[in-house]
Amino acid sequence: MNTRLADFIQTLPEELRNIPEVFYAPYGFKLVKIQGVNRWCPGTFEDYQEAEAARLGVDRSEIAPKGRNVCYNSSPTKCAGACPTQYGECGGEIHQNHLYCHCII
């Protein structure tokens, strides 16, 4: 997990930080306010496309859907899964209010 993401997670209230690893969310989670309360919602492919395109400095159309079990969120603040050897390790990233996991070279 990168330092910026780890620092951000530490600023979250306890109820948003320590969530059991029981989810499979290939495209991460978004922090949204519902009736004045912050909640996690699953991220969409479009959220992931926007975030990865910004991170990589490419057009959104260049970001393809993820394969199953390739570096995904197992909770809103934890990464799981594997990366192909040439793509390094699975790690987390934050883009605006969207936390997601991706392979770090």
PyMOL commands that place a pseudoatom at each C-alpha (Angstrom):
pseudoatom trace, name=CA, resn=MET, resi=1, chain=A, elem=C, hetatm=0, pos=[0.000, 0.000, 0.000]
pseudoatom trace, name=CA, resn=ASN, resi=2, chain=A, elem=C, hetatm=0, pos=[1.398, 3.421, -0.815]
pseudoatom trace, name=CA, resn=THR, resi=3, chain=A, elem=C, hetatm=0, pos=[2.114, 5.943, 1.943]
pseudoatom trace, name=CA, resn=ARG, resi=4, chain=A, elem=C, hetatm=0, pos=[-0.461, 8.462, 0.733]
pseudoatom trace, name=CA, resn=LEU, resi=5, chain=A, elem=C, hetatm=0, pos=[-3.201, 5.822, 0.883]
pseudoatom trace, name=CA, resn=ALA, resi=6, chain=A, elem=C, hetatm=0, pos=[-2.053, 4.524, 4.279]
pseudoatom trace, name=CA, resn=ASP, resi=7, chain=A, elem=C, hetatm=0, pos=[-2.055, 8.085, 5.651]
pseudoatom trace, name=CA, resn=PHE, resi=8, chain=A, elem=C, hetatm=0, pos=[-5.536, 8.702, 4.256]
pseudoatom trace, name=CA, resn=ILE, resi=9, chain=A, elem=C, hetatm=0, pos=[-6.876, 5.483, 5.801]
pseudoatom trace, name=CA, resn=GLN, resi=10, chain=A, elem=C, hetatm=0, pos=[-5.555, 6.569, 9.204]
pseudoatom trace, name=CA, resn=THR, resi=11, chain=A, elem=C, hetatm=0, pos=[-7.648, 9.770, 8.968]
pseudoatom trace, name=CA, resn=LEU, resi=12, chain=A, elem=C, hetatm=0, pos=[-10.863, 7.774, 8.547]
pseudoatom trace, name=CA, resn=PRO, resi=13, chain=A, elem=C, hetatm=0, pos=[-13.140, 7.173, 11.534]
pseudoatom trace, name=CA, resn=GLU, resi=14, chain=A, elem=C, hetatm=0, pos=[-12.771, 3.691, 13.040]
pseudoatom trace, name=CA, resn=GLU, resi=15, chain=A, elem=C, hetatm=0, pos=[-16.086, 2.484, 11.569]
pseudoatom trace, name=CA, resn=LEU, resi=16, chain=A, elem=C, hetatm=0, pos=[-14.810, 3.211, 8.040]
pseudoatom trace, name=CA, resn=ARG, resi=17, chain=A, elem=C, hetatm=0, pos=[-11.285, 1.909, 8.601]
pseudoatom trace, name=CA, resn=ASN, resi=18, chain=A, elem=C, hetatm=0, pos=[-11.439, -1.611, 10.020]
pseudoatom trace, name=CA, resn=ILE, resi=19, chain=A, elem=C, hetatm=0, pos=[-13.884, -3.541, 7.883]
pseudoatom trace, name=CA, resn=PRO, resi=20, chain=A, elem=C, hetatm=0, pos=[-13.499, -7.339, 7.673]
pseudoatom trace, name=CA, resn=GLU, resi=21, chain=A, elem=C, hetatm=0, pos=[-12.046, -8.805, 4.503]
pseudoatom trace, name=CA, resn=VAL, resi=22, chain=A, elem=C, hetatm=0, pos=[-15.233, -10.376, 3.216]
pseudoatom trace, name=CA, resn=PHE, resi=23, chain=A, elem=C, hetatm=0, pos=[-15.756, -8.536, -0.058]
pseudoatom trace, name=CA, resn=TYR, resi=24, chain=A, elem=C, hetatm=0, pos=[-14.704, -9.057, -3.637]
pseudoatom trace, name=CA, resn=ALA, resi=25, chain=A, elem=C, hetatm=0, pos=[-14.546, -5.654, -5.261]
pseudoatom trace, name=CA, resn=PRO, resi=26, chain=A, elem=C, hetatm=0, pos=[-12.414, -5.667, -8.402]
pseudoatom trace, name=CA, resn=TYR, resi=27, chain=A, elem=C, hetatm=0, pos=[-12.825, -1.913, -8.900]
pseudoatom trace, name=CA, resn=GLY, resi=28, chain=A, elem=C, hetatm=0, pos=[-12.474, -0.727, -5.316]
pseudoatom trace, name=CA, resn=PHE, resi=29, chain=A, elem=C, hetatm=0, pos=[-14.762, 1.349, -3.134]
pseudoatom trace, name=CA, resn=LYS, resi=30, chain=A, elem=C, hetatm=0, pos=[-15.980, 4.945, -3.108]
pseudoatom trace, name=CA, resn=LEU, resi=31, chain=A, elem=C, hetatm=0, pos=[-16.569, 6.992, 0.001]
pseudoatom trace, name=CA, resn=VAL, resi=32, chain=A, elem=C, hetatm=0, pos=[-19.995, 8.643, -0.385]
pseudoatom trace, name=CA, resn=LYS, resi=33, chain=A, elem=C, hetatm=0, pos=[-22.136, 10.703, 1.946]
pseudoatom trace, name=CA, resn=ILE, resi=34, chain=A, elem=C, hetatm=0, pos=[-25.655, 9.313, 2.431]
pseudoatom trace, name=CA, resn=GLN, resi=35, chain=A, elem=C, hetatm=0, pos=[-27.993, 11.373, 4.606]
pseudoatom trace, name=CA, resn=GLY, resi=36, chain=A, elem=C, hetatm=0, pos=[-24.969, 13.128, 6.102]
pseudoatom trace, name=CA, resn=VAL, resi=37, chain=A, elem=C, hetatm=0, pos=[-23.104, 9.911, 6.973]
pseudoatom trace, name=CA, resn=ASN, resi=38, chain=A, elem=C, hetatm=0, pos=[-20.014, 8.646, 5.131]
pseudoatom trace, name=CA, resn=ARG, resi=39, chain=A, elem=C, hetatm=0, pos=[-20.486, 5.143, 3.713]
pseudoatom trace, name=CA, resn=TRP, resi=40, chain=A, elem=C, hetatm=0, pos=[-18.542, 2.821, 1.417]
pseudoatom trace, name=CA, resn=CYS, resi=41, chain=A, elem=C, hetatm=0, pos=[-20.078, 1.901, -1.946]
pseudoatom trace, name=CA, resn=PRO, resi=42, chain=A, elem=C, hetatm=0, pos=[-18.508, -0.453, -4.487]
pseudoatom trace, name=CA, resn=GLY, resi=43, chain=A, elem=C, hetatm=0, pos=[-16.566, 1.295, -7.215]
pseudoatom trace, name=CA, resn=THR, resi=44, chain=A, elem=C, hetatm=0, pos=[-17.540, 0.753, -10.838]
pseudoatom trace, name=CA, resn=PHE, resi=45, chain=A, elem=C, hetatm=0, pos=[-15.423, -0.045, -13.850]
pseudoatom trace, name=CA, resn=GLU, resi=46, chain=A, elem=C, hetatm=0, pos=[-15.852, 3.589, -14.904]
pseudoatom trace, name=CA, resn=ASP, resi=47, chain=A, elem=C, hetatm=0, pos=[-14.477, 4.774, -11.529]
pseudoatom trace, name=CA, resn=TYR, resi=48, chain=A, elem=C, hetatm=0, pos=[-11.498, 2.477, -11.982]
pseudoatom trace, name=CA, resn=GLN, resi=49, chain=A, elem=C, hetatm=0, pos=[-10.978, 3.616, -15.585]
pseudoatom trace, name=CA, resn=GLU, resi=50, chain=A, elem=C, hetatm=0, pos=[-10.918, 7.267, -14.533]
pseudoatom trace, name=CA, resn=ALA, resi=51, chain=A, elem=C, hetatm=0, pos=[-8.543, 6.650, -11.623]
pseudoatom trace, name=CA, resn=GLU, resi=52, chain=A, elem=C, hetatm=0, pos=[-6.113, 4.432, -13.541]
pseudoatom trace, name=CA, resn=ALA, resi=53, chain=A, elem=C, hetatm=0, pos=[-6.105, 6.759, -16.543]
pseudoatom trace, name=CA, resn=ALA, resi=54, chain=A, elem=C, hetatm=0, pos=[-5.208, 9.661, -14.248]
pseudoatom trace, name=CA, resn=ARG, resi=55, chain=A, elem=C, hetatm=0, pos=[-2.526, 7.626, -12.469]
pseudoatom trace, name=CA, resn=LEU, resi=56, chain=A, elem=C, hetatm=0, pos=[-0.947, 6.389, -15.697]
pseudoatom trace, name=CA, resn=GLY, resi=57, chain=A, elem=C, hetatm=0, pos=[-1.472, 9.582, -17.713]
pseudoatom trace, name=CA, resn=VAL, resi=58, chain=A, elem=C, hetatm=0, pos=[-3.371, 7.819, -20.498]
pseudoatom trace, name=CA, resn=ASP, resi=59, chain=A, elem=C, hetatm=0, pos=[-6.815, 8.055, -22.077]
pseudoatom trace, name=CA, resn=ARG, resi=60, chain=A, elem=C, hetatm=0, pos=[-9.627, 6.219, -20.261]
pseudoatom trace, name=CA, resn=SER, resi=61, chain=A, elem=C, hetatm=0, pos=[-10.230, 4.069, -23.345]
pseudoatom trace, name=CA, resn=GLU, resi=62, chain=A, elem=C, hetatm=0, pos=[-6.814, 2.449, -22.801]
pseudoatom trace, name=CA, resn=ILE, resi=63, chain=A, elem=C, hetatm=0, pos=[-7.870, 0.966, -19.442]
pseudoatom trace, name=CA, resn=ALA, resi=64, chain=A, elem=C, hetatm=0, pos=[-9.262, -2.556, -19.828]
pseudoatom trace, name=CA, resn=PRO, resi=65, chain=A, elem=C, hetatm=0, pos=[-11.429, -4.488, -17.355]
pseudoatom trace, name=CA, resn=LYS, resi=66, chain=A, elem=C, hetatm=0, pos=[-9.524, -6.487, -14.740]
pseudoatom trace, name=CA, resn=GLY, resi=67, chain=A, elem=C, hetatm=0, pos=[-9.214, -10.235, -14.825]
pseudoatom trace, name=CA, resn=ARG, resi=68, chain=A, elem=C, hetatm=0, pos=[-10.746, -12.189, -11.954]
pseudoatom trace, name=CA, resn=ASN, resi=69, chain=A, elem=C, hetatm=0, pos=[-8.627, -12.275, -8.757]
pseudoatom trace, name=CA, resn=VAL, resi=70, chain=A, elem=C, hetatm=0, pos=[-6.033, -9.872, -10.182]
pseudoatom trace, name=CA, resn=CYS, resi=71, chain=A, elem=C, hetatm=0, pos=[-5.293, -7.391, -7.385]
pseudoatom trace, name=CA, resn=TYR, resi=72, chain=A, elem=C, hetatm=0, pos=[-8.711, -6.484, -6.003]
pseudoatom trace, name=CA, resn=ASN, resi=73, chain=A, elem=C, hetatm=0, pos=[-10.160, -4.969, -2.819]
pseudoatom trace, name=CA, resn=SER, resi=74, chain=A, elem=C, hetatm=0, pos=[-11.006, -7.542, -0.158]
pseudoatom trace, name=CA, resn=SER, resi=75, chain=A, elem=C, hetatm=0, pos=[-12.420, -4.732, 2.003]
pseudoatom trace, name=CA, resn=PRO, resi=76, chain=A, elem=C, hetatm=0, pos=[-12.630, -1.005, 1.387]
pseudoatom trace, name=CA, resn=THR, resi=77, chain=A, elem=C, hetatm=0, pos=[-9.107, -0.486, 2.771]
pseudoatom trace, name=CA, resn=LYS, resi=78, chain=A, elem=C, hetatm=0, pos=[-7.318, -3.765, 1.981]
pseudoatom trace, name=CA, resn=CYS, resi=79, chain=A, elem=C, hetatm=0, pos=[-5.928, -5.342, -1.190]
pseudoatom trace, name=CA, resn=ALA, resi=80, chain=A, elem=C, hetatm=0, pos=[-5.783, -9.038, -2.059]
pseudoatom trace, name=CA, resn=GLY, resi=81, chain=A, elem=C, hetatm=0, pos=[-5.189, -11.207, -5.085]
pseudoatom trace, name=CA, resn=ALA, resi=82, chain=A, elem=C, hetatm=0, pos=[-2.111, -11.503, -7.214]
pseudoatom trace, name=CA, resn=CYS, resi=83, chain=A, elem=C, hetatm=0, pos=[-0.391, -9.736, -10.066]
pseudoatom trace, name=CA, resn=PRO, resi=84, chain=A, elem=C, hetatm=0, pos=[1.321, -11.356, -13.016]
pseudoatom trace, name=CA, resn=THR, resi=85, chain=A, elem=C, hetatm=0, pos=[5.051, -11.503, -12.217]
pseudoatom trace, name=CA, resn=GLN, resi=86, chain=A, elem=C, hetatm=0, pos=[5.975, -8.826, -14.765]
pseudoatom trace, name=CA, resn=TYR, resi=87, chain=A, elem=C, hetatm=0, pos=[3.522, -6.394, -13.111]
pseudoatom trace, name=CA, resn=GLY, resi=88, chain=A, elem=C, hetatm=0, pos=[4.898, -6.544, -9.581]
pseudoatom trace, name=CA, resn=GLU, resi=89, chain=A, elem=C, hetatm=0, pos=[2.913, -6.480, -6.370]
pseudoatom trace, name=CA, resn=CYS, resi=90, chain=A, elem=C, hetatm=0, pos=[-0.689, -5.711, -5.496]
pseudoatom trace, name=CA, resn=GLY, resi=91, chain=A, elem=C, hetatm=0, pos=[-1.069, -2.323, -3.792]
pseudoatom trace, name=CA, resn=GLY, resi=92, chain=A, elem=C, hetatm=0, pos=[-3.614, 0.368, -3.081]
pseudoatom trace, name=CA, resn=GLU, resi=93, chain=A, elem=C, hetatm=0, pos=[-4.240, 3.822, -4.476]
pseudoatom trace, name=CA, resn=ILE, resi=94, chain=A, elem=C, hetatm=0, pos=[-6.617, 6.689, -3.813]
pseudoatom trace, name=CA, resn=HIS, resi=95, chain=A, elem=C, hetatm=0, pos=[-8.116, 8.930, -6.482]
pseudoatom trace, name=CA, resn=GLN, resi=96, chain=A, elem=C, hetatm=0, pos=[-10.478, 11.581, -5.146]
pseudoatom trace, name=CA, resn=ASN, resi=97, chain=A, elem=C, hetatm=0, pos=[-12.888, 9.572, -2.945]
pseudoatom trace, name=CA, resn=HIS, resi=98, chain=A, elem=C, hetatm=0, pos=[-12.180, 6.227, -4.664]
pseudoatom trace, name=CA, resn=LEU, resi=99, chain=A, elem=C, hetatm=0, pos=[-9.859, 3.646, -3.058]
pseudoatom trace, name=CA, resn=TYR, resi=100, chain=A, elem=C, hetatm=0, pos=[-8.786, 0.811, -5.319]
pseudoatom trace, name=CA, resn=CYS, resi=101, chain=A, elem=C, hetatm=0, pos=[-6.094, -1.811, -5.736]
pseudoatom trace, name=CA, resn=HIS, resi=102, chain=A, elem=C, hetatm=0, pos=[-3.818, -2.251, -8.740]
pseudoatom trace, name=CA, resn=CYS, resi=103, chain=A, elem=C, hetatm=0, pos=[-0.552, -3.911, -9.674]
pseudoatom trace, name=CA, resn=ILE, resi=104, chain=A, elem=C, hetatm=0, pos=[2.520, -1.831, -8.788]
pseudoatom trace, name=CA, resn=ILE, resi=105, chain=A, elem=C, hetatm=0, pos=[5.570, -2.362, -10.983]
for i in range(1, 105): cmd.bond("trace and resi %d" % i, "trace and resi %d" % (i + 1))
show_as sticks, trace
zoom trace
